[in-house]
């Protein structure tokens, strides 16, 4: 990891940097990452919920469709592995 003046930080300096980011109210130099997958999952959840609920024939099948929408990545990975390694 590079510090602000482009010097390589050692492990202790990295640990201290992230500790300061957690406790500091002014965290301008602390970047937060990892929000992209949450958006992808959220949009996927909405799309899966619409799909599964629209395919349902009754209330309980709609409830099952909602539960399927919560775990749609499991279906995606299962089908991908099934396709890759038959």
Secondary structure, DSSP 4 states (H G I P E B T S, - for coil): -B-TTSPBP-HHHHHHHHHHHHH-S--TT------HHHHHHHHHHHHHHHHHHHT-SSHHHHHHHHHHHHTHHHHHHHHHHHHH--
